[in-house]
């Protein structure tokens, strides 16, 4: 089974750049990064948005 060398990787990257464009690839990479970050936070059990919503609700009820 042949292995993939650096030349083949460069050719594949050039083809991907031509097909999708630089802007679209950076957008996809950013979305993948935020998805991975959210997945890791989910594994840790951290729910920062839920905590902020809960504290926001109690602060609003204290003002009334």
N, C-alpha and C positions, 0 to 999 in steps of 0.2 A: 504494500500500500504506500503510495507516494506521500511525502510530507509537504506541507505548505511552507515555502520559504519566504524571505522578505520581498523578493521580486513579485511573487504572486499576490502577496498582501497589498503591495503598493498598487498593483493593477486593479484589484478589487476596490480599494478605497477611491481610486480615480473614477471608476465606473459609478460608484455610489454617489460621489460628488456631482458627476454630470447628470445623473438621473434625478436627484433630489434637490441639489443646490445647497449652498452653505447655510443660508438662513433657516431652511426647513430642518436641516440636520441639527443645528444648534437648538432649535425649538424642541425637537424630539428628545435630544439628550437632556435638556432641562426638565422636561416632563418625566423622563425616566428617573432622573435624580430625585425629584420630589416624590415620586412614587416609591422609590426604594427607601427614602427617609421616612415616609409615612408608614411603610411596612415595618421598619425597624422600631419606630415608636410604638406601633401596635403590639409588637412582640414584647417590648418592655412593659407594656401596660400603662403607658403614659397617655393621658387624655387631657392635654393642655386646654383645648377649646372648651371642653365640658367644665373644667374647673373655673375658667374665666366667666362662663355663662352663669354658673351657680353663684359666684361672688358678685357678679353684676346684678343678679336678681335680688340678692339680699340687701345690697346697697340701695337699690331703688325702693324697696319696701321700707327701709329705714327712713328715707326722706319723707315719705307720706305721713 
